[in-house]
């Protein structure tokens, strides 16, 4: 029973972070499309194993377009931590446990 709950919680966690990654991707692409003077499309790939990118680790300059787009998107896109209840409450409330 506990092992089943642990597996279900892990599956839920991955799903929630993948959903967040897709929302973050959409926000960055939206912000890029709204950036004056940026006349090329911006397309991103979401890596489900990277939950919260750190622009300082990527070698980007602090004021680069990439860092500004990411910073703004991170500020405007709620993470799974903002979801109501605890992960277990969400799992049990969904009736999947």
N, CA, C and O atoms as a Tinker XYZ file with bonds, in Angstrom:
   388  protein
     1  N      0.826000   -1.200000    0.000000    73     2
     2  CA     0.000000    0.000000    0.000000    64     1     3
     3  C      0.867000    1.259000    0.000000    63     2     4     5
     4  O      0.636000    2.162000   -0.804000    81     3
     5  N      1.867000    1.333000    0.893000    73     3     6
     6  CA     2.731000    2.511000    0.955000    64     5     7
     7  C      3.562000    2.618000   -0.319000    63     6     8     9
     8  O      3.747000    3.715000   -0.848000    81     7
     9  N      4.059000    1.502000   -0.810000    73     7    10
    10  CA     4.850000    1.512000   -2.041000    64     9    11
    11  C      4.004000    2.000000   -3.215000    63    10    12    13
    12  O      4.498000    2.722000   -4.081000    81    11
    13  N      2.738000    1.609000   -3.245000    73    11    14
    14  CA     1.835000    2.068000   -4.303000    64    13    15
    15  C      1.623000    3.579000   -4.223000    63    14    16    17
    16  O      1.616000    4.268000   -5.243000    81    15
    17  N      1.449000    4.084000   -3.000000    73    15    18
    18  CA     1.290000    5.531000   -2.815000    64    17    19
    19  C      2.553000    6.278000   -3.242000    63    18    20    21
    20  O      2.473000    7.326000   -3.882000    81    19
    21  N      3.705000    5.739000   -2.890000    73    19    22
    22  CA     4.967000    6.375000   -3.281000    64    21    23
    23  C      5.090000    6.432000   -4.800000    63    22    24    25
    24  O      5.502000    7.453000   -5.350000    81    23
    25  N      4.738000    5.352000   -5.474000    73    23    26
    26  CA     4.801000    5.329000   -6.938000    64    25    27
    27  C      3.808000    6.318000   -7.538000    63    26    28    29
    28  O      4.130000    7.027000   -8.491000    81    27
    29  N      2.609000    6.363000   -6.983000    73    27    30
    30  CA     1.596000    7.286000   -7.484000    64    29    31
    31  C      2.012000    8.742000   -7.254000    63    30    32    33
    32  O      1.796000    9.596000   -8.114000    81    31
    33  N      2.608000    9.017000   -6.097000    73    31    34
    34  CA     3.087000   10.373000   -5.810000    64    33    35
    35  C      4.212000   10.766000   -6.764000    63    34    36    37
    36  O      4.253000   11.902000   -7.238000    81    35
    37  N      5.110000    9.852000   -7.044000    73    35    38
    38  CA     6.208000   10.152000   -7.976000    64    37    39
    39  C      5.669000   10.414000   -9.378000    63    38    40    41
    40  O      6.123000   11.334000  -10.059000    81    39
    41  N      4.715000    9.620000   -9.804000    73    39    42
    42  CA     4.101000    9.828000  -11.121000    64    41    43
    43  C      3.417000   11.198000  -11.160000    63    42    44    45
    44  O      3.547000   11.933000  -12.139000    81    43
    45  N      2.698000   11.532000  -10.105000    73    43    46
    46  CA     2.022000   12.827000  -10.022000    64    45    47
    47  C      3.040000   13.965000  -10.046000    63    46    48    49
    48  O      2.846000   14.966000  -10.735000    81    47
    49  N      4.123000   13.806000   -9.289000    73    47    50
    50  CA     5.161000   14.841000   -9.239000    64    49    51
    51  C      5.725000   15.111000  -10.630000    63    50    52    53
    52  O      5.868000   16.263000  -11.039000    81    51
    53  N      6.041000   14.046000  -11.345000    73    51    54
    54  CA     6.580000   14.202000  -12.694000    64    53    55
    55  C      5.571000   14.856000  -13.624000    63    54    56    57
    56  O      5.935000   15.702000  -14.440000    81    55
    57  N      4.323000   14.475000  -13.506000    73    55    58
    58  CA     3.271000   15.071000  -14.331000    64    57    59
    59  C      3.127000   16.558000  -14.035000    63    58    60    61
    60  O      3.020000   17.371000  -14.952000    81    59
    61  N      3.124000   16.911000  -12.751000    73    59    62
    62  CA     2.982000   18.320000  -12.373000    64    61    63
    63  C      4.159000   19.148000  -12.870000    63    62    64    65
    64  O      3.967000   20.266000  -13.348000    81    63
    65  N      5.367000   18.621000  -12.767000    73    63    66
    66  CA     6.536000   19.364000  -13.229000    64    65    67
    67  C      6.600000   19.426000  -14.740000    63    66    68    69
    68  O      7.064000   20.423000  -15.294000    81    67
    69  N      6.144000   18.380000  -15.425000    73    67    70
    70  CA     6.082000   18.436000  -16.897000    64    69    71
    71  C      5.068000   19.496000  -17.333000    63    70    72    73
    72  O      5.316000   20.242000  -18.280000    81    71
    73  N      3.947000   19.559000  -16.652000    73    71    74
    74  CA     2.940000   20.571000  -16.957000    64    73    75
    75  C      3.505000   21.964000  -16.729000    63    74    76    77
    76  O      3.280000   22.871000  -17.530000    81    75
    77  N      4.240000   22.131000  -15.634000    73    75    78
    78  CA     4.898000   23.406000  -15.351000    64    77    79
    79  C      5.909000   23.731000  -16.448000    63    78    80    81
    80  O      5.968000   24.867000  -16.919000    81    79
    81  N      6.693000   22.756000  -16.853000    73    79    82
    82  CA     7.683000   22.971000  -17.908000    64    81    83
    83  C      7.043000   23.428000  -19.199000    63    82    84    85
    84  O      7.564000   24.312000  -19.878000    81    83
    85  N      5.910000   22.829000  -19.542000    73    83    86
    86  CA     5.196000   23.233000  -20.754000    64    85    87
    87  C      4.644000   24.653000  -20.618000    63    86    88    89
    88  O      4.670000   25.424000  -21.578000    81    87
    89  N      4.146000   24.999000  -19.431000    73    87    90
    90  CA     3.643000   26.361000  -19.194000    64    89    91
    91  C      4.789000   27.367000  -19.259000    63    90    92    93
    92  O      4.631000   28.452000  -19.819000    81    91
    93  N      5.929000   27.017000  -18.698000    73    91    94
    94  CA     7.100000   27.888000  -18.735000    64    93    95
    95  C      7.574000   28.075000  -20.177000    63    94    96    97
    96  O      7.908000   29.186000  -20.588000    81    95
    97  N      7.601000   27.002000  -20.924000    73    95    98
    98  CA     7.973000   27.068000  -22.345000    64    97    99
    99  C      7.038000   28.003000  -23.100000    63    98   100   101
   100  O      7.493000   28.863000  -23.855000    81    99
   101  N      5.744000   27.840000  -22.899000    73    99   102
   102  CA     4.763000   28.685000  -23.584000    64   101   103
   103  C      4.949000   30.154000  -23.205000    63   102   104   105
   104  O      4.835000   31.036000  -24.057000    81   103
   105  N      5.234000   30.417000  -21.934000    73   103   106
   106  CA     5.425000   31.796000  -21.471000    64   105   107
   107  C      6.667000   32.407000  -22.113000    63   106   108   109
   108  O      6.627000   33.554000  -22.560000    81   107
   109  N      7.765000   31.661000  -22.166000    73   107   110
   110  CA     8.990000   32.173000  -22.783000    64   109   111
   111  C      8.753000   32.460000  -24.263000    63   110   112   113
   112  O      9.177000   33.498000  -24.772000    81   111
   113  N      8.082000   31.549000  -24.950000    73   111   114
   114  CA     7.803000   31.764000  -26.366000    64   113   115
   115  C      6.892000   32.972000  -26.561000    63   114   116   117
   116  O      7.073000   33.729000  -27.514000    81   115
   117  N      5.922000   33.162000  -25.681000    73   115   118
   118  CA     5.039000   34.328000  -25.748000    64   117   119
   119  C      5.837000   35.612000  -25.538000    63   118   120   121
   120  O      5.705000   36.566000  -26.305000    81   119
   121  N      6.663000   35.627000  -24.497000    73   119   122
   122  CA     7.474000   36.814000  -24.212000    64   121   123
   123  C      8.425000   37.120000  -25.364000    63   122   124   125
   124  O      8.627000   38.286000  -25.704000    81   123
   125  N      9.006000   36.097000  -25.963000    73   123   126
   126  CA     9.906000   36.300000  -27.091000    64   125   127
   127  C      9.155000   36.903000  -28.272000    63   126   128   129
   128  O      9.655000   37.809000  -28.939000    81   127
   129  N      7.945000   36.392000  -28.526000    73   127   130
   130  CA     7.143000   36.906000  -29.637000    64   129   131
   131  C      6.760000   38.368000  -29.418000    63   130   132   133
   132  O      6.558000   39.106000  -30.382000    81   131
   133  N      6.659000   38.790000  -28.160000    73   131   134
   134  CA     6.278000   40.162000  -27.821000    64   133   135
   135  C      7.486000   41.098000  -27.698000    63   134   136   137
   136  O      7.319000   42.293000  -27.459000    81   135
   137  N      8.693000   40.563000  -27.860000    73   135   138
   138  CA     9.904000   41.360000  -27.696000    64   137   139
   139  C     10.155000   42.209000  -28.936000    63   138   140   141
   140  O     10.354000   41.674000  -30.026000    81   139
   141  N     10.146000   43.536000  -28.773000    73   139   142
   142  CA    10.405000   44.407000  -29.927000    64   141   143
   143  C     11.784000   44.134000  -30.531000    63   142   144   145
   144  O     12.772000   43.982000  -29.813000    81   143
   145  N     11.828000   44.076000  -31.844000    73   143   146
   146  CA    13.098000   43.871000  -32.534000    64   145   147
   147  C     13.512000   42.422000  -32.680000    63   146   148   149
   148  O     14.463000   42.129000  -33.405000    81   147
   149  N     12.838000   41.521000  -32.025000    73   147   150
   150  CA    13.156000   40.095000  -32.156000    64   149   151
   151  C     12.270000   39.549000  -33.267000    63   150   152   153
   152  O     11.085000   39.284000  -33.062000    81   151
   153  N     12.849000   39.388000  -34.424000    73   151   154
   154  CA    12.068000   39.037000  -35.611000    64   153   155
   155  C     12.257000   37.596000  -36.055000    63   154   156   157
   156  O     12.015000   37.263000  -37.216000    81   155
   157  N     12.685000   36.745000  -35.143000    73   155   158
   158  CA    12.830000   35.327000  -35.453000    64   157   159
   159  C     11.987000   34.542000  -34.463000    63   158   160   161
   160  O     11.822000   34.962000  -33.318000    81   159
   161  N     11.457000   33.415000  -34.889000    73   159   162
   162  CA    10.687000   32.609000  -33.932000    64   161   163
   163  C     11.600000   31.977000  -32.889000    63   162   164   165
   164  O     12.743000   31.622000  -33.177000    81   163
   165  N     11.090000   31.847000  -31.703000    73   163   166
   166  CA    11.813000   31.192000  -30.615000    64   165   167
   167  C     11.042000   29.933000  -30.253000    63   166   168   169
   168  O      9.867000   29.995000  -29.892000    81   167
   169  N     11.707000   28.796000  -30.350000    73   167   170
   170  CA    11.100000   27.509000  -30.012000    64   169   171
   171  C     11.980000   26.829000  -28.982000    63   170   172   173
   172  O     13.205000   26.825000  -29.105000    81   171
   173  N     11.358000   26.259000  -27.976000    73   171   174
   174  CA    12.080000   25.592000  -26.895000    64   173   175
   175  C     11.705000   24.128000  -26.831000    63   174   176   177
   176  O     10.643000   23.712000  -27.295000    81   175
   177  N     12.595000   23.364000  -26.248000    73   175   178
   178  CA    12.324000   21.968000  -25.947000    64   177   179
   179  C     12.343000   21.832000  -24.436000    63   178   180   181
   180  O     13.248000   22.334000  -23.770000    81   179
   181  N     11.345000   21.155000  -23.899000    73   179   182
   182  CA    11.260000   20.960000  -22.456000    64   181   183
   183  C     11.935000   19.648000  -22.096000    63   182   184   185
   184  O     11.627000   18.601000  -22.665000    81   183
   185  N     12.858000   19.714000  -21.144000    73   183   186
   186  CA    13.521000   18.528000  -20.617000    64   185   187
   187  C     12.837000   18.176000  -19.302000    63   186   188   189
   188  O     13.019000   18.887000  -18.314000    81   187
   189  N     12.059000   17.102000  -19.261000    73   187   190
   190  CA    11.300000   16.787000  -18.041000    64   189   191
   191  C     12.173000   16.456000  -16.836000    63   190   192   193
   192  O     11.667000   16.382000  -15.716000    81   191
   193  N     13.472000   16.255000  -17.042000    73   191   194
   194  CA    14.354000   15.958000  -15.920000    64   193   195
   195  C     14.969000   17.213000  -15.311000    63   194   196   197
   196  O     15.668000   17.132000  -14.300000    81   195
   197  N     14.717000   18.367000  -15.913000    73   195   198
   198  CA    15.239000   19.633000  -15.408000    64   197   199
   199  C     14.041000   20.472000  -14.970000    63   198   200   201
   200  O     13.324000   21.032000  -15.800000    81   199
   201  N     13.836000   20.551000  -13.659000    73   199   202
   202  CA    12.622000   21.181000  -13.166000    64   201   203
   203  C     12.728000   22.687000  -13.023000    63   202   204   205
   204  O     11.744000   23.387000  -13.261000    81   203
   205  N     13.862000   23.204000  -12.651000    73   203   206
   206  CA    14.018000   24.645000  -12.463000    64   205   207
   207  C     15.388000   25.049000  -12.993000    63   206   208   209
   208  O     16.391000   24.911000  -12.293000    81   207
   209  N     15.435000   25.551000  -14.238000    73   207   210
   210  CA    16.723000   25.912000  -14.799000    64   209   211
   211  C     17.365000   27.075000  -14.055000    63   210   212   213
   212  O     16.674000   27.927000  -13.496000    81   211
   213  N     18.669000   27.099000  -14.056000    73   211   214
   214  CA    19.423000   28.148000  -13.387000    64   213   215
   215  C     20.243000   28.873000  -14.451000    63   214   216   217
   216  O     21.245000   28.334000  -14.920000    81   215
   217  N     19.838000   30.089000  -14.845000    73   215   218
   218  CA    20.539000   30.770000  -15.926000    64   217   219
   219  C     22.020000   31.010000  -15.624000    63   218   220   221
   220  O     22.816000   31.114000  -16.558000    81   219
   221  N     22.409000   31.099000  -14.363000    73   219   222
   222  CA    23.813000   31.342000  -14.042000    64   221   223
   223  C     24.677000   30.128000  -14.376000    63   222   224   225
   224  O     25.881000   30.270000  -14.589000    81   223
   225  N     24.082000   28.940000  -14.425000    73   223   226
   226  CA    24.851000   27.736000  -14.744000    64   225   227
   227  C     25.017000   27.538000  -16.241000    63   226   228   229
   228  O     25.838000   26.726000  -16.669000    81   227
   229  N     24.258000   28.263000  -17.038000    73   227   230
   230  CA    24.289000   28.037000  -18.476000    64   229   231
   231  C     25.315000   28.890000  -19.194000    63   230   232   233
   232  O     25.513000   28.721000  -20.397000    81   231
   233  N     25.970000   29.798000  -18.498000    73   231   234
   234  CA    26.940000   30.661000  -19.133000    64   233   235
   235  C     26.336000   31.918000  -19.731000    63   234   236   237
   236  O     27.038000   32.688000  -20.386000    81   235
   237  N     25.037000   32.139000  -19.515000    73   235   238
   238  CA    24.397000   33.346000  -20.036000    64   237   239
   239  C     24.848000   34.555000  -19.244000    63   238   240   241
   240  O     25.070000   34.479000  -18.036000    81   239
   241  N     24.980000   35.658000  -19.935000    73   239   242
   242  CA    25.219000   36.912000  -19.236000    64   241   243
   243  C     23.938000   37.314000  -18.534000    63   242   244   245
   244  O     22.842000   37.038000  -19.022000    81   243
   245  N     24.076000   37.961000  -17.395000    73   243   246
   246  CA    22.918000   38.298000  -16.568000    64   245   247
   247  C     21.870000   39.118000  -17.322000    63   246   248   249
   248  O     20.671000   38.944000  -17.106000    81   247
   249  N     22.323000   40.012000  -18.206000    73   247   250
   250  CA    21.384000   40.881000  -18.918000    64   249   251
   251  C     21.131000   40.417000  -20.352000    63   250   252   253
   252  O     20.631000   41.191000  -21.169000    81   251
   253  N     21.468000   39.176000  -20.666000    73   251   254
   254  CA    21.233000   38.676000  -22.022000    64   253   255
   255  C     19.731000   38.492000  -22.251000    63   254   256   257
   256  O     18.955000   38.390000  -21.300000    81   255
   257  N     19.343000   38.452000  -23.504000    73   255   258
   258  CA    17.934000   38.252000  -23.835000    64   257   259
   259  C     17.436000   36.937000  -23.242000    63   258   260   261
   260  O     16.331000   36.871000  -22.703000    81   259
   261  N     18.252000   35.896000  -23.343000    73   259   262
   262  CA    17.838000   34.592000  -22.815000    64   261   263
   263  C     17.576000   34.659000  -21.314000    63   262   264   265
   264  O     16.570000   34.146000  -20.824000    81   263
   265  N     18.491000   35.295000  -20.595000    73   263   266
   266  CA    18.341000   35.395000  -19.140000    64   265   267
   267  C     17.130000   36.241000  -18.766000    63   266   268   269
   268  O     16.414000   35.918000  -17.818000    81   267
   269  N     16.901000   37.319000  -19.503000    73   267   270
   270  CA    15.731000   38.173000  -19.195000    64   269   271
   271  C     14.429000   37.453000  -19.488000    63   270   272   273
   272  O     13.489000   37.536000  -18.697000    81   271
   273  N     14.352000   36.745000  -20.616000    73   271   274
   274  CA    13.135000   35.994000  -20.934000    64   273   275
   275  C     12.872000   34.927000  -19.877000    63   274   276   277
   276  O     11.746000   34.773000  -19.405000    81   275
   277  N     13.915000   34.196000  -19.513000    73   275   278
   278  CA    13.761000   33.145000  -18.504000    64   277   279
   279  C     13.365000   33.726000  -17.157000    63   278   280   281
   280  O     12.464000   33.206000  -16.499000    81   279
   281  N     14.023000   34.789000  -16.744000    73   279   282
   282  CA    13.730000   35.402000  -15.452000    64   281   283
   283  C     12.281000   35.878000  -15.384000    63   282   284   285
   284  O     11.588000   35.636000  -14.396000    81   283
   285  N     11.830000   36.553000  -16.436000    73   283   286
   286  CA    10.451000   37.047000  -16.466000    64   285   287
   287  C      9.457000   35.890000  -16.474000    63   286   288   289
   288  O      8.448000   35.927000  -15.770000    81   287
   289  N      9.745000   34.868000  -17.268000    73   287   290
   290  CA     8.846000   33.707000  -17.337000    64   289   291
   291  C      8.778000   32.989000  -15.993000    63   290   292   293
   292  O      7.706000   32.558000  -15.569000    81   291
   293  N      9.926000   32.861000  -15.321000    73   291   294
   294  CA     9.928000   32.210000  -14.006000    64   293   295
   295  C      9.092000   32.998000  -13.001000    63   294   296   297
   296  O      8.406000   32.412000  -12.163000    81   295
   297  N      9.152000   34.317000  -13.085000    73   295   298
   298  CA     8.363000   35.156000  -12.175000    64   297   299
   299  C      6.870000   35.044000  -12.452000    63   298   300   301
   300  O      6.062000   35.159000  -11.531000    81   299
   301  N      6.495000   34.822000  -13.702000    73   299   302
   302  CA     5.087000   34.862000  -14.094000    64   301   303
   303  C      4.427000   33.493000  -14.209000    63   302   304   305
   304  O      3.225000   33.414000  -14.462000    81   303
   305  N      5.173000   32.434000  -14.032000    73   303   306
   306  CA     4.620000   31.089000  -14.193000    64   305   307
   307  C      4.640000   30.366000  -12.843000    63   306   308   309
   308  O      5.711000   30.036000  -12.334000    81   307
   309  N      3.478000   30.122000  -12.268000    73   307   310
   310  CA     3.444000   29.429000  -10.969000    64   309   311
   311  C      3.986000   28.005000  -11.071000    63   310   312   313
   312  O      3.709000   27.287000  -12.032000    81   311
   313  N      4.752000   27.616000  -10.076000    73   311   314
   314  CA     5.298000   26.257000  -10.028000    64   313   315
   315  C      4.269000   25.322000   -9.383000    63   314   316   317
   316  O      3.257000   25.783000   -8.857000    81   315
   317  N      4.523000   24.028000   -9.423000    73   315   318
   318  CA     3.631000   23.096000   -8.725000    64   317   319
   319  C      3.527000   23.378000   -7.223000    63   318   320   321
   320  O      2.564000   22.962000   -6.578000    81   319
   321  N      4.505000   24.075000   -6.675000    73   319   322
   322  CA     4.424000   24.422000   -5.254000    64   321   323
   323  C      3.236000   25.336000   -4.967000    63   322   324   325
   324  O      2.785000   25.426000   -3.825000    81   323
   325  N      2.725000   26.014000   -5.993000    73   323   326
   326  CA     1.586000   26.914000   -5.825000    64   325   327
   327  C      0.243000   26.183000   -5.944000    63   326   328   329
   328  O     -0.809000   26.783000   -5.726000    81   327
   329  N      0.275000   24.907000   -6.283000    73   327   330
   330  CA    -0.975000   24.146000   -6.393000    64   329   331
   331  C     -1.625000   24.016000   -5.015000    63   330   332   333
   332  O     -0.931000   23.990000   -3.999000    81   331
   333  N     -2.942000   23.935000   -4.983000    73   331   334
   334  CA    -3.613000   23.824000   -3.684000    64   333   335
   335  C     -3.343000   22.487000   -3.007000    63   334   336   337
   336  O     -3.203000   21.454000   -3.661000    81   335
   337  N     -3.275000   22.533000   -1.699000    73   335   338
   338  CA    -3.098000   21.312000   -0.918000    64   337   339
   339  C     -1.700000   20.739000   -1.035000    63   338   340   341
   340  O     -0.819000   21.307000   -1.681000    81   339
   341  N     -1.526000   19.614000   -0.399000    73   339   342
   342  CA    -0.252000   18.905000   -0.457000    64   341   343
   343  C     -0.305000   17.929000   -1.633000    63   342   344   345
   344  O     -1.385000   17.635000   -2.145000    81   343
   345  N      0.842000   17.432000   -2.058000    73   343   346
   346  CA     0.815000   16.424000   -3.117000    64   345   347
   347  C     -0.082000   15.219000   -2.765000    63   346   348   349
   348  O     -0.814000   14.716000   -3.618000    81   347
   349  N     -0.018000   14.768000   -1.515000    73   347   350
   350  CA    -0.855000   13.638000   -1.116000    64   349   351
   351  C     -2.335000   14.000000   -1.160000    63   350   352   353
   352  O     -3.155000   13.194000   -1.600000    81   351
   353  N     -2.685000   15.195000   -0.713000    73   351   354
   354  CA    -4.092000   15.627000   -0.784000    64   353   355
   355  C     -4.570000   15.682000   -2.238000    63   354   356   357
   356  O     -5.694000   15.286000   -2.547000    81   355
   357  N     -3.703000   16.176000   -3.121000    73   355   358
   358  CA    -4.091000   16.230000   -4.550000    64   357   359
   359  C     -4.255000   14.815000   -5.096000    63   358   360   361
   360  O     -5.192000   14.542000   -5.846000    81   359
   361  N     -3.360000   13.932000   -4.729000    73   359   362
   362  CA    -3.443000   12.556000   -5.206000    64   361   363
   363  C     -4.708000   11.891000   -4.724000    63   362   364   365
   364  O     -5.436000   11.290000   -5.514000    81   363
   365  N     -4.983000   11.992000   -3.422000    73   363   366
   366  CA    -6.178000   11.343000   -2.872000    64   365   367
   367  C     -7.449000   12.004000   -3.373000    63   366   368   369
   368  O     -8.466000   11.336000   -3.563000    81   367
   369  N     -7.398000   13.316000   -3.590000    73   367   370
   370  CA    -8.558000   14.032000   -4.109000    64   369   371
   371  C     -8.885000   13.670000   -5.536000    63   370   372   373
   372  O    -10.036000   13.761000   -5.963000    81   371
   373  N     -7.853000   13.252000   -6.288000    73   371   374
   374  CA    -8.064000   12.859000   -7.683000    64   373   375
   375  C     -8.588000   11.421000   -7.774000    63   374   376   377
   376  O     -9.007000   10.973000   -8.841000    81   375
   377  N     -8.559000   10.706000   -6.648000    73   375   378
   378  CA    -9.061000    9.333000   -6.636000    64   377   379
   379  C     -8.176000    8.357000   -7.386000    63   378   380   381
   380  O     -8.641000    7.325000   -7.869000    81   379
   381  N     -6.868000    8.698000   -7.482000    73   379   382
   382  CA    -5.957000    7.814000   -8.216000    64   381   383
   383  C     -5.115000    6.942000   -7.308000    63   382   384   385
   384  O     -4.321000    6.135000   -7.790000    81   383
   385  N     -5.275000    7.089000   -6.005000    73   383   386
   386  CA    -4.441000    6.293000   -5.100000    64   385   387
   387  C     -5.141000    5.021000   -4.694000    63   386   388
   388  O     -4.587000    4.227000   -3.933000    81   387
